[in-house]
Amino acid sequence: MNKKNSTKFSLIRGASALGIALLVAFLLIFFSAQGATFSEKIASSIKALREMLISPLFKKNGNFSMKNFSDVLAGMIPIMFTGLATCIMFGANQFNLGAEGGIMLGAFVTALVAIYVPLPGPLLMVAAVLTGAAAVGIVMLIPAVLKAKLGVSEMVNSLMLNYVIMYFLNYLMNSYLADTSKGNTQTFPFRENAQIPQMIENGSRLSWGFVVGIIMVILCWIFMYRTRWGYGIRMTGINQPFVMYSGMNVPLIVILCQVIGGFLAGMGGGIEMLGRYNVYNWSALPGYGWTGITVAILAGNNPIYVPLAAFFMSYLTKGCTLMSTNANVPSQLISIIQAVIFIFFAAQQFLSGYRQKLVVKSAREELAQKALSAGERSEK
């Protein structure tokens, strides 16, 4: 299948999966909507859909809502990083699910540096985020080395590692690091020069971490599609025996992609922590890693499409929050939408008939082009 038809199929397949997910959402909204009659339920469902699909950008009077739009952009920041982390790990066919625990660990280590390390000016902010990112990269060596050297499933390993990280951090917080003068389990406040400045002072918490995220998207795309190591990662995901017999160090590639993924997840956690909070108070996994998997799937494991996928997921999350507030529909609907998207993107046979038609069409176009070229040469 040529590039044009391949892109066409990807777009149609993605749009179909999203359409089915929204249809399922509408049915669930309809069944949970208030109203004694069918028409009342339809009216309630339409109101709820409006809150979910339109309110993140527009107020009820039709005016553009800069505050809501800023909230959507702010919500993109952590899932851009976990999406990039997942893209790189999945690109090598390494189903590492550790971005969820990684972003929590990155936020925790970043918070400790922001509290206890006296560095001047913005140096503290940079050092805190990079330390948190490096800590997660090192921790991701555990599933990476076990997979590369012993063949242990990185999916099971990383999934369990998420909960090891969560409970270990909760132990440290409850036993040693919490500010006991507060009613909640939280650290002492960050140093003032550690916090990432806000882009817009409208209460949305949209920090300059958003710009850092876009820069990392570009760097990850260059790494994956313009460097030898990125080529090795992608080829390992496509055909690992070929990479092995071509002389590349497959175990090193397997380790490298997971460490880089951990570094990105940790960076996302650090930026989210310093850009949105002034104390560390996470006691449970934040959910950004699971959303990052959906973002990576929507992006087709291509870093350049991660911002679009992250915007879509953040937009839906904001919409579901508004829908829950203004239309009495459970905000957990976003989890169902994510699950449906994941199912249809993971289903190998979804629209396989249409794909086969495009393959045949591409083959016919190529044969016709070759016949035309041969005819032109014979005339000459």
N, C-alpha and C positions, 0 to 999 in steps of 0.2 A: 504494500500500500504506500503510495507516494505521500510526501509531507503534507500536501494540501488536504487530501482526504483523511489522513491521520489526525490532523488538527480538527477537521470538521467532526470526525467521530468523537474525539475527546470532548469537544464543546457540547455536542448533542447528548452524549452520555452523562456529562456532568449536569447539564440543564435538566435532563430527565430525572436524575436522582434527586436533585433539589426540588423539582416539581412534585415528585411522589412524596417527598418528606413534608412539603407544605400541605399537600392534600391530606396526609395522615394527621397533620397538626390541626387542620380545619375540622376533620371528623371528631378528633378528641375534644376540640373546643366546643363543637356542637353538642356532644353528649354531656359535657360538664357545664354548659351555659345555663343561665337562669331563664325561666319562662315556662308557662303552663301549656302553651300551644306551640305547634310547629313554627308558625310565623314569628312568634316571640323568640323562640330559640334561634331562628335564622338571623333575626335582628341583633340578638345578643352576640352571636358568632361573628357577624360582620363588624360589630363594634370592637370586639376583641381583636380581630384580624387587623383592623385599622390601627389599634394601639400597638400591635406587634410590628407591622410593616411600614407604617407612615410616621407614627409619633416619634421615633428616634431622630427624625430630621425636621419635622414640622409640628408646630403647636396646633391646638384645636381651631384657632382663628386663621390657620393657613400660613402664618409667618414662619420663616426659617428659625429653628431653635439652635443657636450657637452653643448653648450649654449642653444640650443632648448630643450634638455632633462631636463636641470635645470629649464627652464621656465615651463615645464610641471609639474615638481615636486613642484615648487613654486605655481603654480595654484591649486594644490591639497589642500593646507593648509586650506583656508577658507571653502571649500566645504566638507572637511573631518569633520570639526566641525559641520557644519550645517547638514551634513548627519547623524552624530551621534545623534545630537539633535532630528532630525526627527525620527530616528530609535526608540529611547526611547519613544517618545510621541506616535508614531504610534503603538508601541508595546503594548500599553495599549488601543488601539483603540480610541485614542484621536487625532482627526485630527486638531491639532494645527498648523497653518501656520505662527506662529509668529517668526520663525527663521530669516526671511528676515529683519524685523524691529529690531529684537534682535541683529543681528550682527552689524547693523548700530549704535544702542545705545551703545553696548559694545565698539565699536571703538571710539565713541564720549567721553564716560566717561573715558576710558583709556587714550585718548589724553589729557583730562583736568588734570588728575593726573600727566601725564608725563610733563606737562607744569608748573603747579603751585605748586606741592608738592616737597619740597627739601629733598629728601631722599638720603642717600649715596649709591654708588656702584650699583650693580645689584638689590639691595633691591627695588629701585624705579621701575624697570622694572617688577618685580614680583608683587609688590603692585598695580601697574597700571592695569595689566591684571586681577588680582583677583578682584579688585574693579569694573572694567567694567563687569566682569562675574556675580558678585553678584548683580549689579544693574539690569541686565536683568533678573536674577532669581527672583528678587523681583517684577519686572514689570509683569512677567508671572503669578504672583499670581492673577492678574485681571481676565483673562479668566479661569484660573484653579478653583478659588473659585466660580465664577459665574456658572461654569458647575457643580461643586460638590455640591453646596448648592441650586442653583436655577434651574438647568437643562438647562441653557442658552447654545446655540450652541457655542462650543469653536472655530469652524471653522470660523464662521462669526465674532465672537468677535476678534480673533487674526488677521484675515485678515484686519479688519478695524483698529486695533491697529497699524499695520505696518505704515499706512499713518498718524495716529496721531503722532507717534514717528517722522516720517520724517519731517512733517511740524513744529512740536514743536522744533526740533533741528535746522531747518533752521531759525526759528524765533530767537532762542538764538544766532545763529551765526551772523545773519544780525543786530541784535539789540545790542548785548553786547560783543561778544567774538572774532569777526573778527579783524584781523590785518589790520587796515585801510590804512596802508602805501603800501599795495599790491594791484595790479589791480584785483586779484581774491578774492573771499570770502574764506578765510582760516584763521586758527588760527596762533598764534605765534609758532615758532619752538619748538620741544620737547627738553628737556634737553638731553645732549649727552649720559649720562649713562642710559637713559630710553630705548634706541633703542636696539632691539634684533640683535645680531651679525649675519653676513652672514656665511653660511657654505662654500660657494665657491665664491671667488672674481672674477666672470666673467661677472658681470653686470646683472645676472638673477634675483637677489633679492630672492634667496633661503636661507631663514633664518633658524636658529636652531628651529624655531617654527614647522618645519616639524617633527623633532624628538619628540617634545612635542605632536604633533598630533598622532603619532604612539603610544606613551605611553598611551594617552587617549583612543585610540581604544582598547588596551589591557585591561585597567581598566574598560571600559564600558562593554566589553564582560564578564569579571569576574563578574561584578555587575549584569548583566542581566541573566547569566547562572550558577552562582555559589553562589548566595546569596538569602536569603529569600525574600527580597524586590524585587529583579529582577524577581523571580518566581511569586510573586504577580502581578507585572506589566504585565508579559506575560500571565498569566492566566486570568487577567482582560480583556485583549484583545481578548482572545479566548472564554471565557464563564464568563461574569460578574456575572450572578445570582449564578453560582456555587461558585465563590469567596465570594460573599456576604453571602451565606448560610453556608460556611465553617468557618465563623467567622472573616475573614479579614476585615479591615477597608477600604472599597472601596473608599469613598470620599477622604481619606488621600492618597491612591494610585494614584487617579486621579490628585490630587494636586501635589504630589511628582514628578511624571513623567514629568509634564509640567514645574515645577521649575527647575529640573535637565536639561531638554532640553534647557530652557532659559539660564542657567548657561553655558552650552557648547557653545551655539551660541554666547553669550557675550564674552567668552574666545577666540573663533575664531576671532571675530571682533577685540579684543585687540591685539592678536598676529599678525593679518594681518596688523593692523595699525602701530605697532612698528617695524615690520619686513620689511615693504615695503615703508613706508612714513616717512617724518620728520615733516610734518604738517597735521592737519586734514582739508580736503577740500571736503568731500563728500556732495553733495547737493541733491542727489537722492538715492533711494534704490539701492544697488549695484548688486542685482541679485543672490547673493550667496545662499540666502535662498531658492529660487525657484529651483536652481540647486541641492541644498541639498535634496529636495524632490525626484528628479530623482535618486540621488545617493542612498537614502534609499530604493527606490523601486527596483533598480538594485541589492542591497545588500540583498534583502528579509528581511529587518528589522533586520538583524544580524550584529552587530557592526564589527565582524571580517572580513567581506567582504567589508566594507566601503572603505578601501584604494584602492582595486581593482576597485571598481565602480568610486571612485573619480579620479583615474588615467585615466580611460577610458574617463570620461567627460572632464577632463583637457586636455587630448590628443586631443580630438575632437575640443575643443575650440581653442587650439593652431593651429591645422590643418586648421580650418576654417579661422583663422586670416591670415595664410600664403596663403591660397587659395584666399582670398579677395585681398591680396597685389599683388600676382604674377600671378593670373589667372582671375582677374576682375569678381569674383563671390561674391555676397553679403555674408558678414560674419554672417548675421542673420540666415543663414541656420542652425546653431547649435540649435536655438530655435525650428525650425521645427523638427529636429531630436529628441530633447528632448520630444516634444509633441507626436510624433509617438510612442516613447518608452513608454511613460506614458500611452497612450491609450491601447496598447497591453498588458502591464503588469496589467492594471486595469481591462481589459475585463475578466470577470470570465469564459466566454465560449471559450476563445482563446485556441485552442488545447484540448478542453474538451474531444473530441472523443479519442484522443491518450492517455489522462490521464485515461479514462475508460478502455482502453485496458491494460494499465499497472496495474490497480487495479485488473482486472480479472487475469492477469498473476501472480501477487503476491499471489492471493488467491489460484490459482492452485498449485503454488510452495509450499505454506504452507501445503495444503492438501496432496500433494505428499510426503512431508517430514514427516508429521504425519503418513501416511500410511506405509512409510518405517520404521519409528521408531517402530510402532506397530508390523510389521512383524518380526523385529529383536527381540523384546521382546517375541513374541510367539515361536520363534525358540529356545530361551533359556529355 
